[in-house]
Amino acid sequence: MTGVEETLIDGSYGEGGGQILRTALTLSSLTSRPVRIEKIRAGRKNPGLQQQHLTCLRAAGQLTEANVEGDQFSSQSVGFAPKGIRGGEFQFDVSEDRGSAGSVGLVLQALLPILAFADSESDVRVRGGTHVSWSPPYHYVDRVLLKTLSAMGLEAECDLVSWGFYPLGGGEVRLRVKPVGRLIGLKISERGNLKGVKGVSAVANLPPSVAQRQKLRAVRRLSAEGIEAEIEETEVKAKGKGSFLFLLAEYENCVCGFSSLGAKGRTSEQVADQTVDQIMKHQKTHSALDPNLADQLIIYASIAEGETSFTTSRITKHLTTNLWVISQFLPINYRVEGEASGPGTIEIRGVGGGRDRR
């Protein structure tokens, strides 16, 4: 990509994780500006591109017919020069090169904003880990992120074809996206009253009592706080063993999601406690959006028309790092009010447009 002016991104900035790569690829695709990302995940135990990051890079490259450099395992420098965003049918597999339960949710996180401004509708299937640590599980993407984005004008839906837990993966999610001409800013400063909590307690290749105990513990703890919860128990098919608890808090003005995964040495009660602790911590702040939704929403706010503003129960380093990456591509005006790791208010005036402004 010599001879072409590139936006240079320091992959070790701020939080220094894979989110910098994903956001940079997304904004490069949406603005048609080539980008070079260096020192990718430099401070991590296994620096450079891991399998899910490679999948994001190659998938974004396919959607935009980009010239790509450095798409190799452990690479700490990549170049990406997109040509245009095309819709259609696509399949991506996080375990294509080597066995991996890399996150399907994180791959979708990178691709969804791109597909929103494609030249036609898209039908995408991504295989890998659908419910794995440190990433949005399928239920969060479906019931929280897509639900919120629909209020901004984005029409998308996803289906869980099969479950995939760490370490074997093998799950699959299907995502269908209709392109939009523009997104509209969203304002959610007040969440309103809690209307109810619904949830899913799932197990794969484990005794059904694991799901029952997760549900019972969560229901009892929430009931003690005056919150009634409806939690579905389910046994699911997957390649390996796994358990999962997801709680959806439905407020008058927004939805929030909280979840935990089972692991070796962790009891069903601990899985439930971890999930309930999250929802109660959020409840006590009186903020609207949960931290994960706040992190994921700002890229859409930045390309939307008008102002987006919301309160969140925790300002994460992910969020502030993401704002820095976005500002390298777009002349956004934003304000973050509140201390790091505490509740706060985010205001972003988007640049507007999408397909129109590229």
Secondary structure, 3 states (H helix, E strand, C coil): CCCCCCEEEECCCCCCCHHHHHHHHHHHHHHCCCEEEECCCCCCCCCCCCHHHHHHHHHHHHHHCCEEECCCCCCCEEEEECCCCCCEEEEEECCCCCCCCCEHHHHHHHHHHHHCCCCCCEEEEEEEECECCCCCCHHHHHHHHHHHHHCCCCEEEEEEEECCECCCECEEEEEEEECCCCCECCEECCCCCEEEEEEEEEEECCCHHHHHHHHHHHHHHHHHCCCCEEEEEEECCCCCCEEEEEEEEEECCCEEEEEEECCCCCCHHHHHHHHHHHHHHHHHHCCCECHHHHHHHHHHHHHCECEEEEEECCCCHHHHHHHHHHHCCCCCEEEEECCCCCCEEEEEECCCCCCCCC
